[in-house]
Amino acid sequence: MNFLKNGINDLVDLDVLSPCESICEIDDDLNVCVGCLRTVDEIEAWPHFSNTDKLFVYKVIEKRKTFLEFIKDGEKPDLSNLS
């Protein structure tokens, strides 16, 4: 059974879900939310972003996660410009 009437074109209309973890606390040192690793600007703009923009933010979040794995304990760089 095919649920996509127009094939892959139907996927373009699907909304990308927010990465929000309902923690919503900005780390003053990292300048990102401790739950979803988005900046305040990314959080505020999310409802207005296109799906392409939202997917880009997900890629940036993954970079931030990877970066955080490699920093030493006690070092908290500003992640708001990591893209």
Secondary structure as a PSIPRED ss2 file (coil, helix, strand):
# PSIPRED VFORMAT (PSIPRED V4.0)

   1 M C   1.000  0.000  0.000
   2 N C   1.000  0.000  0.000
   3 F C   1.000  0.000  0.000
   4 L C   1.000  0.000  0.000
   5 K C   1.000  0.000  0.000
   6 N C   1.000  0.000  0.000
   7 G C   1.000  0.000  0.000
   8 I C   1.000  0.000  0.000
   9 N H   0.000  1.000  0.000
  10 D H   0.000  1.000  0.000
  11 L H   0.000  1.000  0.000
  12 V H   0.000  1.000  0.000
  13 D C   1.000  0.000  0.000
  14 L C   1.000  0.000  0.000
  15 D C   1.000  0.000  0.000
  16 V C   1.000  0.000  0.000
  17 L C   1.000  0.000  0.000
  18 S C   1.000  0.000  0.000
  19 P C   1.000  0.000  0.000
  20 C C   1.000  0.000  0.000
  21 E C   1.000  0.000  0.000
  22 S C   1.000  0.000  0.000
  23 I C   1.000  0.000  0.000
  24 C C   1.000  0.000  0.000
  25 E C   1.000  0.000  0.000
  26 I E   0.000  0.000  1.000
  27 D E   0.000  0.000  1.000
  28 D C   1.000  0.000  0.000
  29 D C   1.000  0.000  0.000
  30 L C   1.000  0.000  0.000
  31 N C   1.000  0.000  0.000
  32 V E   0.000  0.000  1.000
  33 C E   0.000  0.000  1.000
  34 V C   1.000  0.000  0.000
  35 G C   1.000  0.000  0.000
  36 C C   1.000  0.000  0.000
  37 L C   1.000  0.000  0.000
  38 R C   1.000  0.000  0.000
  39 T C   1.000  0.000  0.000
  40 V H   0.000  1.000  0.000
  41 D H   0.000  1.000  0.000
  42 E H   0.000  1.000  0.000
  43 I H   0.000  1.000  0.000
  44 E H   0.000  1.000  0.000
  45 A H   0.000  1.000  0.000
  46 W H   0.000  1.000  0.000
  47 P H   0.000  1.000  0.000
  48 H H   0.000  1.000  0.000
  49 F C   1.000  0.000  0.000
  50 S C   1.000  0.000  0.000
  51 N H   0.000  1.000  0.000
  52 T H   0.000  1.000  0.000
  53 D H   0.000  1.000  0.000
  54 K H   0.000  1.000  0.000
  55 L H   0.000  1.000  0.000
  56 F H   0.000  1.000  0.000
  57 V H   0.000  1.000  0.000
  58 Y H   0.000  1.000  0.000
  59 K H   0.000  1.000  0.000
  60 V H   0.000  1.000  0.000
  61 I H   0.000  1.000  0.000
  62 E H   0.000  1.000  0.000
  63 K H   0.000  1.000  0.000
  64 R H   0.000  1.000  0.000
  65 K H   0.000  1.000  0.000
  66 T H   0.000  1.000  0.000
  67 F H   0.000  1.000  0.000
  68 L H   0.000  1.000  0.000
  69 E H   0.000  1.000  0.000
  70 F H   0.000  1.000  0.000
  71 I C   1.000  0.000  0.000
  72 K C   1.000  0.000  0.000
  73 D C   1.000  0.000  0.000
  74 G C   1.000  0.000  0.000
  75 E C   1.000  0.000  0.000
  76 K C   1.000  0.000  0.000
  77 P C   1.000  0.000  0.000
  78 D C   1.000  0.000  0.000
  79 L C   1.000  0.000  0.000
  80 S C   1.000  0.000  0.000
  81 N C   1.000  0.000  0.000
  82 L C   1.000  0.000  0.000
  83 S C   1.000  0.000  0.000
